[in-house]
Amino acid sequence: MYCRKCGYKNADQAKFCEGCGEAMKSSGQGGPVITIPNYLTQSILVTLFCCVPFGIVAIVNASRVNTRAMAGDVEGARDASENAYKWVIISLVCGLLVILINVALVFMDESRPQQ
């Protein structure tokens, strides 16, 4: 069983984490399964088609979601998911702005009188 606080792998019957001392909670409490979106596909697409630097940040955050969720760090997984989504949107907006600016410059250049 993994510690929810530090991610240390403990014995299944451990009551406290050997890594940080946090009280261990049994994973078989019968609660609902939490699904946290990782936005990895969207991150890859905006990296390829919109803005590479911001897309890479989105990919890094998206790759952290499942790792943290598997370690039991639900709050950390949610934070990584929110950050991935934020950087996907930033990358998309930057890519669209660059495209719009390029289109505007092309039209301005074509409307200029030729010499």
N, C-alpha and C positions, 0 to 999 in steps of 0.2 A: 504494500500500500504506500502511495506517495503522500508526502506532507503537503497540505494545502498552502502552507506559508512559504516553505523554502524549496519544495520539490524533491527532497531527499527520499530515497527508497528505503522504507522500513519493513520489518517483518509484518505479516498480516495481522498478528495478534498484538502488536505494539500499542500501548496506551499513550505514549509520548514519543515525539520525533527524536531520533538519535542525533539529528543534525542541528536542530534549533531548540528543542525542548517543548515545542508547541503540543498541546493536547490533540491526540489523533481522534478523528471522527470516523466511524465505520462508513464505508462507501455503500453498503447494502441497506440503507435506511428506507428504501422504497419510495424516495421522492421522485418527482418528475425529471425526465432526462432533459438537460438544458442543451439546446443547439445554438451555437454562436457562429454567425456567418464570418467567413475569413476573407472574402473579397479577393481571393488570389487570381481568379480568372479575369476580373475587371482590372486588377493591378497590372497583369501582364499585357492586357489589351491597351491600356492607356500608356504603358511604357513603350510599346511598339508603335502606336499611332499618334500619340499626343506630345508627351513631354518626358523624355528619358530620365532626367535627374529626379523629378518628383515621383515618377513611376517606380523608380528603384526604391525610394523610401516607402512607397505603398507596398511593394513586394516584400520588403523586409518585415514590415508590420504584419502583413497578411500571413507570412510564414510563422510568425510567433503565436498566432491564435491557437492552432491545434496543439502545439507543443505545451503551451501553458494550460490549456483545458485538460489535456491528458495527465498533467502533473497535479491536477486538482486546483490550480490557481484560476478560479472562475473570474475573479475580479480583474486579474492581469490579462486574461483572455479577452474580456470585454473591452478593456482599455486598448489592447492591441487591435481589436476589431474596429473600434471607433476611430483609431488613428489611421488604419488602413483605408477606411471609407473616406475620411477627411482628405487624405493624400490622393485618392482616386479622383475626387471631385476637383481638387486644386489642379492636378495634372490635366484633367479634361478641360477645365476652364482655360488654363494657359494654352493648351493646344488649339482650342477654338479661337482664342484671341489672336494667336499668331496667324492662323489661317485667314481670319477676317482682315487683319492688317495687310497681309500679302495680297488678298483680292482687291482691297481698296487701293493699294499702291499700283497694281496693274491697271485698274480703271483710270486712275489719275494720270498714269504715264500714257495711256492710249488717248486720252482726251487732250493732251498737250499738243499744241501745233507743231508739226514737223518742220525742220529747217532745211 
